[in-house]
Amino acid sequence: MATVVDHIVLLKVRPDATDEEIKRLFDGTANLKAIPGVISITIGATFVEPWMGDRRGGYTHALSCRLESKEALKLYQDHELHTKFKMDCIVPILEGPLLAVDYESVVVVAGDSK
């Protein structure tokens, strides 16, 4: 089975962050796909449905980056696009500390009988 590395970041964005700052965050995320080893990257606002209860822990946004390997994660972390993204798009709008988690995962495709 194929393994990849998933890099998950949870953000607590200031309530007074402007629409322009949020747009910069989303647009900046798209630029990260140019970093070698990035398979996919997504970002979105967290949400609550009545049936699920609020389990966000104060985190307002989540970013998920799938990478080819641990080596690709190291390259991603050190890459100038990532550093610029953090400093220009994330740090200015944070209300509190972010939470980042990295893990190796086995890719399981829905409908795959293997």
Order of alpha helices (4+ residues) and beta strands (2+ residues): beta-alpha-beta-beta-alpha-alpha-beta
